[in-house]
Amino acid sequence: MPGEYDDDDDFEYEDDDQGEPERTPREWADLRRARKAKDKAERELASLRRQMAFRDAGISPDDPKFSYFVKGYDGEVSAEAIRAEALKAGFLTEEKVEEGSREEIAAAGRITDVAQGAVPAGYESADTIQLDEAFRTGGVEGMLQFLAQKGIPINSHEQ
């Protein structure tokens, strides 16, 4: 009868056309388990990258007020793209920084760099940077206060 097994059918495991032996059921099971583990790891990595991109964009994926945006977002997974969409959708607002504030932020950045031991080009030492910053923010009086804090004697002649 057609469709039934004939004695002529060969069901034994034989070498394939390239001379490699067939895999055993146990090897196939190991390969399936390895594939599932790999797929799971890739999904977890993608999820972590997505969460990091949202955090870098200024959106906490755990914050309830952003949950709909986070769940519904299907665009490019980069902080810039996510932030642009969040601004466009009204979930975030653009922070406006005044020029004076930018200078203060830059000064704070330089002070932080100095505190961490970095000395930008054109400066001899961290003290030179701090002295320059003291003059920039407080004028001559600020510079004199800085020098006094460092224990450097100042001769001032008031006339």
ABEGO torsion letter per residue (X at the ends): XBGBBBAABBABBBBBAAGBBBBBAAAAAAAAAAAAAAAAAAAAAAAAAAAAAAAAAGBBAABAAAAAAAAABABBBBAAAAAAAAAAAGABBBBBBBAAAAAAAAAAAAAAAAAAGBBBBGBABAAAAAAAAAAAAAEAAAAAAAAAAAGBBBBBBBX
